[in-house]
Amino acid sequence: MELKQLLVLLLVVIITAGFGFWVQHVPGESKKSIPWPQRAPFLGGGQPDTHAWSRFHIRYYPMTLLLIAFEMEMMFMYPWAVVYVSEGIKALAEMGMFLGILSIGILYGWREGAFKWQ
């Protein structure tokens, strides 16, 4: 990049950041004059019921393993279909091993009861 282009880019970044800070301080309704129920967090920003360092129940562990197994399977199956055309039986054997390893994780989750909804 030339020096002139770099300076123009830097100027655009400074102007954009300055505009963002200016918009935050535009005179408007003061937050202190709005009563608390209207200033309370909405939807996803609600008040927490528990402490942030609280522990999760162990029943989520097998379900997490299953999610990772299924996600990894789908993430590698689509590109594999393209490679299979050019590689042939070698790619088929490699995918068989990959699916075998993931199947062990799925069987473990099944044994732990991750498919039982309570």
Helices and strands as residue ranges (DSSP letters): H 3-24, G 31-33, H 36-39, G 43-45, H 60-87, H 89-111
